[in-house]
């Protein structure tokens, strides 16, 4: 196995499933951090005597640098060693978590979250690279399914775990719960990753690229958030277009354009974005509906929604095995079909539905998402050349992170635009189902044009 992420071709001598486990562990904690803090915002605001809008930056302080740095981190990681980059990123992420838990005032908390998000971007890019390069090519479907399944599981279980910690230990424990996992992953990586490689200082142009990407994402996020008050606020998202266009014209955007064009993975990344957004919209709206409209208890709501990650956890390993045996594209397509079907069946959600009626539909969608995740990520990664594998990883992780980040804002906007009663709920669930349906042809048609030209 190569000691660097991109400049040398990987030379896998033996399967290193311990490193695949490291990728899965880090994927879980990195995605867990995107949602677990949401449930503690009220307590953080009370503890620091700040407004809800200020407390929200405990979440945005993590999400915005993570999304902004994903693509620049991919370019940077193509030129540095895997071992030092991973060990440094895990240590930085863990120290940021500890600093957030010990923060004496809100400014220190936000700063610690920015540190976490910055190192989290490096981890997000390294996870699929590490999983892919740790096993033989014929086992990549199974290996890629580990982080692709555990990541969304972390996102789903975050609120439930956060609520448990909040009730018994207080909000600071939410930042400490990840430290044992980070320590175990760091020790495993230190023992099993081959030595070699070195770190290099990021170029100033990469920081400029991060500012442009972060500005574009922030504009879209603000536009969707304020649309709940008036549709005209959606105009706030307009600056995202020139910012993105400027970034694509710069040197930092050209490698990403080249990777998407040469590897023909734009459709795959769009499918990942669509399904991640569909999942985030559904999860947000369903939890809100059950607790606000149906007066379901937090326990009943949690157990109902838990059917989705449980089914996804079961479907993930099967997806990897099926991809290795029958091919990644058909397996991913079948998974996307099941996810779309489960979400379509949720659209007519009515007052007469019982919790089991919702639960089995969620299980169907969750099983499909488990089948789709690993094979889709494997298709993206195996399409890349050895010199651009980290850049390819950064694009697919950016697509997934954008979906999870923008989903709740999109859900809020559709709920507001749909009007009172269940109109907003149905509109939001319809948007989620439409996104999932869009992913099906994007996955099914991947590679078809190349095969046709070759024939």
C-alpha positions in Angstrom: 0.0 0.0 0.0 1.3 3.4 -0.9 2.4 5.7 1.8 1.0 8.8 0.1 -2.5 9.7 -0.9 -1.9 10.4 -4.6 1.6 10.7 -6.0 2.4 7.0 -5.9 0.3 4.2 -7.2 -1.2 2.1 -4.3 0.6 -1.2 -3.8 -1.6 -3.2 -1.5 0.2 -6.3 -0.2 -2.4 -7.6 2.2 -5.9 -6.7 3.2 -5.7 -4.3 6.2 -9.3 -4.4 7.7 -8.0 -2.7 10.8 -7.5 0.4 8.7 -11.0 0.0 7.2 -12.3 -0.1 10.7 -10.4 3.2 11.4 -12.1 4.8 8.3 -15.5 3.6 9.7 -14.9 4.9 13.2 -13.8 8.3 12.0 -16.7 8.5 9.5 -19.1 7.8 12.4 -17.7 10.5 14.8 -17.3 13.1 12.0 -20.9 12.8 10.9 -22.1 12.5 14.5 -20.7 15.9 15.1 -22.9 17.4 12.4 -26.1 16.6 14.3 -25.4 15.8 18.0 -24.9 19.5 19.0 -28.3 20.6 17.6 -30.1 19.1 20.6 -27.9 21.0 23.1 -28.3 24.5 21.6 -30.9 25.6 24.1 -28.8 24.5 27.1 -25.7 26.1 25.5 -27.6 29.4 25.1 -28.8 29.2 28.7 -25.4 28.4 30.0 -23.7 31.3 28.3 -26.7 33.7 28.5 -26.8 34.1 24.7 -29.5 34.2 22.1 -30.6 31.2 20.0 -29.1 32.8 16.9 -25.7 33.1 18.6 -25.9 29.5 20.0 -26.5 28.2 16.5 -22.9 29.1 15.6 -21.9 26.1 17.8 -23.3 24.1 14.8 -22.4 26.4 11.9 -18.9 26.8 13.3 -18.3 23.2 12.5 -20.3 22.8 9.3 -19.1 25.8 7.4 -15.3 25.2 7.6 -15.9 21.5 6.9 -17.8 22.2 3.7 -15.5 25.1 2.7 -12.3 23.1 3.1 -13.3 19.7 1.6 -12.2 20.5 -1.9 -9.0 22.4 -1.0 -8.2 19.5 1.4 -8.5 17.0 -1.4 -6.0 18.9 -3.6 -3.6 19.2 -0.6 -3.9 15.5 0.3 -2.9 14.5 -3.2 0.5 15.8 -2.4 1.2 14.7 1.2 1.6 11.5 3.1 -1.4 9.5 4.4 0.1 8.6 7.7 1.1 12.0 9.0 -2.0 13.6 7.6 -4.4 11.1 9.3 -2.6 11.2 12.6 -2.5 15.0 12.7 -6.1 15.3 11.6 -7.4 12.9 14.3 -5.3 14.6 17.0 -6.5 18.0 15.9 -10.2 16.9 15.8 -9.9 15.4 19.3 -8.2 18.4 20.8 -10.9 20.6 19.2 -13.6 18.5 20.9 -11.8 18.7 24.2 -11.5 22.5 23.9 -15.2 22.8 23.0 -16.1 20.9 26.2 -13.9 23.1 28.3 -14.9 26.4 26.7 -15.3 29.1 29.4 -17.2 31.5 27.0 -19.1 31.3 23.7 -16.3 32.7 21.6 -14.0 30.0 22.8 -16.6 27.4 22.0 -17.1 28.7 18.4 -13.4 28.8 17.8 -13.0 25.2 19.0 -15.8 24.2 16.7 -14.0 25.9 13.8 -10.9 23.9 14.6 -13.0 20.7 14.7 -14.6 21.5 11.3 -11.2 22.3 9.7 -9.6 19.0 10.8 -12.9 17.2 10.1 -12.6 18.2 6.4 -9.3 16.4 6.2 -10.8 13.3 7.9 -13.8 13.3 5.5 -11.4 13.2 2.5 -9.1 10.6 4.0 -11.8 8.1 5.0 -12.7 6.7 1.6 -9.1 6.9 0.5 -8.0 4.8 3.4 -10.8 2.3 3.0 -10.1 1.9 -0.7 -6.4 1.4 -0.4 -6.5 -1.0 2.5 -7.9 -4.0 0.6 -7.6 -5.7 -2.8 -9.7 -4.2 -5.7 -12.1 -7.2 -5.6 -13.0 -6.3 -2.0 -13.4 -2.6 -2.4 -17.2 -2.7 -2.4 -17.2 -4.3 1.1 -14.5 -1.9 2.4 -16.2 1.2 1.0 -19.5 0.2 2.6 -18.0 0.5 6.1 -17.5 4.3 6.2 -20.4 4.9 3.8 -22.7 3.2 6.2 -21.3 4.3 9.5 -21.2 7.9 8.5 -24.9 8.4 8.0 -25.5 6.2 11.1 -23.6 8.8 13.0 -25.7 11.5 11.6 -29.0 9.7 12.5 -28.0 8.6 16.0 -26.5 12.0 16.9 -29.7 13.6 18.3 -30.7 10.4 20.3 -27.2 10.1 21.8 -27.1 13.8 22.4 -30.4 13.8 24.3 -29.2 10.9 26.5 -26.0 12.7 27.4 -27.8 16.0 27.9 -30.3 14.6 30.4 -27.7 12.8 32.5 -24.3 14.6 32.1 -24.9 18.1 30.6 -24.0 19.7 27.3 -20.3 19.5 27.7 -20.4 15.7 27.6 -21.6 15.9 24.0 -18.1 17.1 23.0 -16.3 14.5 25.1 -18.1 11.4 23.9 -16.1 11.2 20.7 -12.7 11.2 22.4 -12.4 7.4 23.2 -13.2 6.6 19.5 -10.7 9.2 18.3 -8.0 7.7 20.6 -8.7 4.1 19.4 -8.6 5.2 15.8 -5.4 7.1 16.3 -3.7 4.2 18.0 -4.8 1.7 15.2 -3.7 4.1 12.5 -0.3 4.7 14.1 0.3 0.9 14.4 -1.0 -0.3 11.0 -0.4 2.6 8.6 2.9 2.3 6.7 5.5 4.8 7.6 6.6 7.5 5.1 5.4 10.7 3.5 5.5 14.2 4.9 3.2 17.2 5.4 3.5 20.4 3.4 2.1 23.8 4.1 -1.2 24.6 2.2 -0.8 27.2 -0.4 -2.4 30.6 0.0 -4.5 30.0 -3.1 -6.1 27.0 -1.4 -7.2 29.2 1.5 -8.7 31.7 -1.1 -10.6 28.7 -2.7 -11.9 27.8 0.7 -13.2 31.3 1.3 -15.0 31.3 -2.1 -16.6 27.9 -1.5 -17.6 28.8 2.1 -19.1 32.0 0.9 -21.2 30.2 -1.7 -22.5 27.6 0.8 -23.2 30.3 3.4 -25.2 32.3 0.9 -27.4 29.3 0.0 -27.8 28.3 3.6 -28.9 31.8 4.6 -31.3 32.0 1.7 -33.0 28.8 2.5 -33.2 29.6 6.2 -34.9 33.0 5.8 -37.2 31.8 3.1 -39.4 30.5 6.0 -40.2 34.2 6.8 -40.7 35.3 3.2 -39.9 33.8 -0.2 -38.0 36.9 -1.3 -35.2 36.0 1.2 -34.2 33.3 -1.3 -32.5 36.0 -3.2 -29.7 35.8 -0.6 -28.6 32.6 -2.3 -27.9 34.5 -5.6 -24.3 35.4 -4.7 -23.5 31.7 -4.6 -23.5 31.6 -8.4 -20.8 34.2 -9.1 -18.7 32.9 -6.2 -18.9 29.3 -7.5 -18.1 30.5 -11.1 -15.1 32.5 -9.9 -13.8 29.5 -8.0 -14.2 27.2 -11.0 -12.2 29.6 -13.1 -9.3 29.7 -10.6 -6.5 27.2 -10.4 -8.1 25.5 -7.4 -11.3 24.7 -9.3 -9.6 23.3 -12.5 -8.5 20.0 -10.9 -12.0 19.4 -9.7 -13.5 20.1 -13.1 -10.8 17.9 -14.6 -11.6 15.0 -12.2 -15.3 15.3 -12.8 -14.9 15.5 -16.6 -12.1 12.8 -17.0 -13.7 10.4 -14.5 -17.2 11.1 -15.7 -18.4 11.1 -12.1 -20.5 14.3 -12.1 -23.7 12.3 -12.2 -22.6 10.1 -9.3 -21.8 13.1 -7.2 -25.2 14.6 -8.0 -26.8 11.3 -7.0 -25.0 11.4 -3.6 -26.1 15.0 -3.1 -29.7 14.2 -4.0 -30.0 11.2 -1.6 -28.2 13.0 1.3 -30.5 16.0 0.9 -33.6 13.7 0.7 -32.6 11.9 3.8 -31.9 15.2 5.7 -35.3 16.7 4.6 -37.2 13.6 5.6 -35.5 13.2 8.9 -36.1 16.8 9.9 -39.7 17.0 8.9 -40.7 13.6 10.3 -39.3 14.3 13.7 -41.0 17.7 13.8 -44.3 16.3 12.7 -44.4 13.5 15.2 -43.6 15.6 18.2 -45.5 18.8 17.2 -48.5 17.6 15.3 -49.0 14.1 16.6 -47.8 14.8 20.2 -45.7 11.7 20.2 -43.2 11.4 23.0 -39.5 11.9 22.4 -39.0 8.2 23.1 -41.7 7.1 20.7 -40.4 9.4 18.0 -36.8 8.2 18.5 -37.8 4.6 18.3 -39.8 5.1 15.2 -37.0 7.0 13.4 -34.5 4.5 14.6 -35.9 2.0 12.1 -34.1 3.9 9.4 -30.6 3.6 10.7 -31.1 0.0 11.9 -32.2 -1.1 8.4 -29.3 0.9 6.9 -26.9 -0.8 9.2 -28.1 -4.2 8.0 -28.2 -3.2 4.4 -24.7 -1.7 4.3 -22.7 -4.9 4.6 -25.0 -6.6 2.1 -24.5 -3.8 -0.3 -20.7 -4.2 -0.2 -20.9 -8.0 -0.8 -23.4 -7.6 -3.6 -21.3 -4.9 -5.3 -18.2 -7.2 -5.2 -20.2 -10.0 -6.7 -22.6 -8.4 -9.2 -21.1 -5.0 -9.7 -21.3 -1.6 -8.0 -23.6 0.1 -10.4 -26.6 -2.3 -10.3 -26.3 -2.7 -6.6 -26.3 1.1 -6.1 -29.2 1.5 -8.5 -31.3 -1.0 -6.6 -30.5 0.7 -3.3 -31.6 4.1 -4.7 -34.8 2.6 -6.0 -35.7 1.2 -2.6 -34.8 4.5 -0.9 -37.0 6.4 -3.4 -39.8 3.9 -2.9 -39.8 4.2 0.9 -39.8 8.0 0.7 -42.6 8.0 -1.9 -44.7 5.8 0.4 -44.2 8.4 3.1 -45.5 11.3 1.1 -49.3 10.8 1.8 -48.6 10.7 5.6 -51.9 11.3 7.4 -53.3 11.7 10.9 -54.7 8.1 10.8 -51.2 6.6 10.4 -49.8 4.6 13.3 -46.2 4.7 14.2 -45.6 1.2 12.8 -47.1 2.5 9.5 -44.3 5.0 9.4 -41.6 2.7 10.8 -41.8 0.0 8.0 -41.6 2.7 5.3 -38.5 4.2 7.0 -37.0 0.7 7.2 -37.5 0.2 3.5 -35.8 3.6 2.7 -33.0 2.8 5.2 -32.2 -0.6 3.7 -32.0 1.0 0.3 -29.6 3.7 1.6 -27.5 1.0 3.1 -27.3 -0.9 -0.2 -26.5 2.3 -2.2 -23.9 4.0 -0.1 -20.7 1.9 -0.4 -21.1 0.9 -4.0 -21.6 4.5 -5.1 -18.6 5.7 -3.2 -16.6 2.8 -4.7 -17.6 3.8 -8.2 -16.4 7.4 -7.6 -13.1 6.3 -6.1 -12.2 3.6 -8.6 -12.8 6.0 -11.5 -10.0 8.2 -10.2 -6.3 8.0 -11.2 -3.8 7.4 -8.4 -2.7 11.1 -8.6 -6.3 12.4 -8.1 -7.8 9.9 -5.7 -8.0 12.4 -2.8 -9.6 15.1 -5.0 -12.2 12.5 -6.1 -12.8 11.6 -2.5 -13.2 15.3 -1.6 -15.9 15.8 -4.3 -18.1 12.9 -3.2 -17.7 13.9 0.5 -18.6 17.5 -0.4 -21.7 16.3 -2.2 -22.8 14.3 0.9 -22.0 17.0 3.4 -23.8 19.6 1.3 -26.9 17.4 1.3 -26.8 16.9 5.1 -26.1 20.6 5.7 -28.6 22.1 3.4 -31.4 19.5 4.0 -32.8 21.0 7.3 -32.9 24.5 5.7 -34.6 23.1 2.6 -37.1 21.3 4.9 -37.9 24.5 6.8 -38.4 26.4 3.5 -40.8 23.8 2.0 -42.7 23.5 5.3 -43.3 27.2 5.3 -44.2 27.4 1.6 -46.6 24.5 1.9 -48.9 26.4 4.2 -50.7 25.4 7.3 -51.7 21.9 8.4 -50.1 18.9 6.6 -49.6 20.8 3.4 -46.1 21.8 4.2 -45.3 18.3 5.5 -46.5 16.7 2.3 -44.6 19.2 0.1 -41.4 18.6 2.0 -41.7 14.9 1.9 -42.5 15.2 -1.8 -39.3 17.1 -2.4 -37.4 14.5 -0.5 -38.9 11.7 -2.6 -38.3 13.6 -5.8 -34.6 14.0 -4.9 -34.3 10.3 -4.3 -36.0 9.5 -7.5 -33.6 11.8 -9.4 -30.7 9.7 -8.1 -32.0 6.5 -9.7 -31.3 7.4 -13.4 -28.1 9.2 -12.4 -26.8 5.9 -11.0 -28.3 3.6 -13.6 -26.9 5.5 -16.5 -23.4 5.9 -15.1 -20.8 4.4 -17.6 -23.4 3.7 -20.3 -22.1 6.4 -22.6 -18.6 5.2 -22.3 -19.6 1.6 -23.1 -21.6 2.8 -26.1 -18.6 4.7 -27.5 -16.3 1.7 -27.0 -18.8 -0.5 -28.8 
